[in-house]
Amino acid sequence: MVMSTETLRILAPAPGVFAYYDGRVPGKRLHSSKPNWLDDGAYELGLASYAIVDDGEALVYDTHMSIPHARRIREHLEALGVSNIRVVLSHWHDDHIAGNAVFADCEIIALRATADYLEQNRAKMAAADPPIDPLIMPSRLFDERFDLMVGKRRVELHRFRIHTADGNVLYLPDDRLLLAGDTLEDTVTYLGEPREIPTHLAELDRLATLPVDHILPNHGDPDRIASGGYDQRLIAATHSYLAKLANGTASADLRDTVGEEIRAGIISYFEPYEAVHRDNLRKVEKLRLG
């Protein structure tokens, strides 16, 4: 199957901010009819990478799920007259770094922890379906916080140990806008490191202290993203869900577990997240049983 990007949508959730969204297309697969991480994870759940553009400069937040997707991002930016591109990685997972090779000539900024995870998983990624090979590594590393400018726009990178220990969010303080990577998702978070739920809960409390009006997650509803994203209640909804997993009050049914947040319009129900929820429950139960 030849990889297609015909279902990729370029959204503009905020001035000078673009979302490159693909997925959530019923019955459509991009890579293979066989089970694989791209079709059965990133594409089924829907995935956005982002770019911040100002004064001929762009900061790309994640390089998407494939080389063709990354090419579309770069082509779009260059058509806008962008001549200077930098990349920031939100964390190490396949669907966020698969297009790195398209930006191999650009500065790629990431947490030192992300570089460590990538190096540790290099062989596994090369053998994955689809493979990520060559794996282009980040060229500039930081540990907890990194500030930069994109044109005249201030950007802050902050480490939050949510979803994975190398969660790296992108915050625009003048816009009160948070690009959340996988630290937050709609419908619910994927439990990447189940033993670390107490850390994730504490870090969500810390994340909630950022003055934020709009949140753009990498996995979410495309219409919601196009209209400006989510509000700060998405942080509390994620905290509530993880707390229920931790204390054993999460129902086997996703609608029951997060029904209050769905009815309040904080998140939306998307059926493929039932499988994510079941997987989260299995992981927590396995920990409980030792």
C-alpha positions in Angstrom: 0.0 0.0 0.0 1.4 3.4 -1.0 1.2 5.9 1.8 -1.3 8.6 1.0 -1.8 11.9 2.7 -5.1 12.7 0.9 -7.0 12.8 4.1 -4.6 15.3 5.8 -6.3 18.5 6.8 -4.5 21.7 7.5 -6.3 23.6 10.2 -5.7 27.1 11.6 -6.7 27.0 15.3 -5.0 30.3 16.2 -3.3 33.2 14.3 0.0 31.9 12.9 -0.6 28.4 14.3 -1.3 25.5 12.0 -2.5 22.0 12.8 -1.7 19.2 10.4 -4.4 16.7 11.2 -4.9 13.2 9.8 -7.0 10.2 10.8 -10.4 9.5 12.4 -11.6 8.4 8.9 -14.0 5.4 9.2 -12.9 2.4 7.2 -9.7 4.0 5.9 -6.2 2.7 6.4 -2.9 4.2 5.2 -0.2 1.6 5.6 -1.5 -2.0 5.6 -4.5 -4.2 6.1 -2.5 -6.0 8.8 -2.3 -4.7 12.4 0.3 -2.0 12.7 1.1 1.0 14.9 0.3 3.6 12.3 -3.2 2.5 11.3 -4.3 1.0 14.6 -3.0 3.8 16.8 -2.1 7.2 15.3 -4.5 7.2 12.3 -7.5 5.5 14.0 -7.3 7.9 17.0 -6.4 10.9 14.8 -3.2 12.9 15.1 -2.1 16.5 14.7 1.3 18.0 14.5 1.6 21.7 14.7 3.6 24.7 13.4 4.0 28.2 14.8 4.8 30.7 12.1 6.0 34.3 12.3 8.3 36.6 10.2 9.5 33.8 7.9 10.3 31.4 10.7 8.5 28.3 11.8 8.7 26.0 14.7 7.3 22.5 14.0 5.9 20.6 17.0 6.4 16.9 16.1 7.1 15.5 12.6 3.9 13.4 12.3 3.3 9.7 11.6 5.2 9.3 8.3 7.7 10.7 5.9 4.9 11.7 3.4 3.1 13.6 6.2 6.3 15.4 7.2 6.8 16.4 3.5 3.4 17.9 3.3 4.1 20.0 6.5 7.4 21.3 5.0 5.8 22.0 1.6 3.1 24.0 3.3 5.5 26.0 5.3 7.8 26.8 2.4 4.7 27.8 0.3 4.0 30.4 3.1 7.5 31.8 2.6 9.1 30.2 5.6 12.9 30.1 5.2 13.9 29.1 8.7 12.5 25.9 10.3 13.2 24.4 13.6 11.6 21.3 15.1 10.5 20.5 18.7 9.7 16.9 19.7 6.9 16.4 22.3 8.2 12.9 23.3 9.8 9.8 21.8 6.8 7.8 20.5 6.8 6.6 16.9 3.9 8.7 15.6 5.6 11.9 16.8 9.0 11.4 15.3 8.4 9.3 12.2 8.9 12.3 9.9 12.2 13.5 11.4 14.2 12.6 8.3 12.4 15.3 6.3 13.8 17.9 8.7 17.3 16.4 9.0 18.8 19.7 7.9 17.0 21.6 10.6 17.7 22.0 14.3 15.6 19.4 16.2 15.1 20.3 19.8 14.1 17.8 22.4 14.5 16.8 26.0 17.6 14.9 26.9 15.3 12.1 28.1 13.7 11.9 24.7 17.1 11.4 23.0 17.8 8.7 25.6 14.5 6.9 24.8 15.1 7.2 21.1 18.6 5.7 21.4 17.3 2.8 23.6 14.5 2.0 21.1 16.4 2.6 17.8 16.5 -1.1 16.9 12.9 -1.7 17.8 11.8 1.3 15.7 13.8 0.1 12.7 12.1 -3.3 13.0 8.6 -1.9 13.5 5.7 -1.9 11.0 6.1 0.5 9.4 9.8 0.9 10.2 11.4 4.2 11.2 14.8 3.9 9.6 16.9 6.0 9.5 16.0 7.5 12.9 17.1 11.1 12.9 18.1 12.2 16.4 17.5 15.6 18.0 20.4 18.0 17.6 19.8 20.3 20.6 18.9 19.0 24.0 17.6 20.4 27.3 16.6 19.0 30.6 13.6 20.9 32.1 12.9 24.2 30.3 14.0 25.9 27.1 12.9 29.4 25.9 13.1 30.6 22.3 11.6 33.1 19.8 9.8 32.3 16.6 9.9 35.7 14.8 8.4 38.0 17.5 6.6 35.2 19.3 7.8 34.0 22.7 7.8 30.2 23.1 8.5 28.2 26.3 9.2 24.5 26.3 8.4 22.7 29.6 9.0 19.2 30.7 6.0 17.5 32.3 6.2 13.8 33.3 2.8 12.9 32.0 2.0 10.0 29.7 5.8 9.4 29.5 8.7 10.7 31.5 9.8 12.8 28.6 6.6 14.8 28.1 7.5 18.2 26.5 4.8 20.8 26.1 5.0 24.0 24.1 3.6 27.1 25.8 2.9 30.5 24.2 2.6 32.9 27.2 1.4 35.9 25.2 -1.4 33.8 23.7 -2.1 31.7 26.8 -1.9 28.8 24.4 -0.7 25.3 25.3 0.4 22.7 22.7 0.1 19.6 24.9 1.6 16.7 22.9 0.3 13.5 24.5 0.1 14.8 28.0 -3.6 15.4 27.4 -5.9 13.7 25.0 -9.6 13.6 24.0 -11.3 11.2 24.8 -8.8 9.9 27.5 -5.0 9.6 27.9 -3.1 6.5 26.9 -1.4 5.1 30.0 2.2 4.9 28.7 3.8 4.3 32.1 1.3 2.8 34.5 3.6 2.6 37.5 4.0 6.4 37.3 0.3 7.4 37.8 1.1 9.2 41.1 3.8 11.2 39.2 1.4 11.9 36.4 -1.3 13.2 38.8 1.2 15.5 40.6 2.5 16.8 37.3 -1.1 17.5 36.1 -1.5 19.6 39.2 1.6 21.5 38.2 0.5 21.8 34.6 -2.8 23.4 35.8 -0.8 26.3 37.3 0.1 27.6 33.8 -2.2 30.4 32.8 -3.9 28.8 29.8 -7.0 29.7 27.8 -6.6 27.3 24.9 -5.2 23.7 24.7 -4.2 21.9 21.5 -3.5 18.2 22.1 -1.9 16.0 19.4 -4.8 13.5 19.7 -8.2 15.1 19.8 -11.3 16.0 17.8 -10.4 17.8 14.6 -13.4 20.1 14.7 -12.6 21.1 18.2 -8.9 21.7 17.3 -10.0 23.8 14.2 -12.2 26.0 16.4 -9.4 26.9 18.8 -9.0 23.8 21.0 -10.0 22.9 24.5 -10.0 24.9 27.7 -8.1 24.3 30.9 -10.8 21.8 32.1 -9.1 19.2 29.9 -6.3 19.1 32.5 -8.8 18.4 35.3 -10.6 15.8 33.2 -7.3 13.9 32.6 -6.5 14.1 36.3 -10.0 12.7 37.2 -9.6 9.8 34.8 -6.2 8.8 36.0 -7.3 9.1 39.6 -10.2 6.7 38.9 -7.8 4.2 37.3 -5.5 4.5 40.3 -8.2 4.1 43.0 -10.1 1.3 41.2 -13.3 3.3 40.6 -13.0 3.4 36.8 -15.8 1.4 35.1 -15.2 -1.1 32.4 -17.3 1.2 30.2 -15.6 4.4 29.0 -18.8 6.4 28.8 -19.6 5.5 32.4 -16.1 6.4 33.6 -15.9 9.9 31.9 -19.6 10.5 31.4 -19.7 13.7 33.5 -16.9 15.3 31.5 -18.6 14.3 28.2 -21.9 15.8 29.3 -20.2 19.0 30.3 -18.6 19.3 26.9 -15.1 19.1 28.2 -14.2 16.1 26.1 -16.1 14.1 23.4 -16.8 10.4 23.1 -14.9 8.7 20.3 -15.5 4.9 20.2 -11.9 3.8 19.4 -10.9 5.1 22.8 -12.8 2.2 24.3 -9.9 0.0 23.3 -7.4 2.5 24.9 -9.5 2.4 28.1 -9.6 -1.4 28.2 -5.8 -1.5 27.7 -5.4 1.1 30.5 -7.5 -1.0 32.8 -5.5 -4.2 32.0 -2.2 -2.4 32.8 -3.5 -1.1 36.1 -5.0 -4.5 37.0 -1.7 -6.2 36.2 0.1 -3.8 38.6 -2.4 -4.5 41.3 -1.9 -8.2 41.0 1.8 -7.8 41.2 
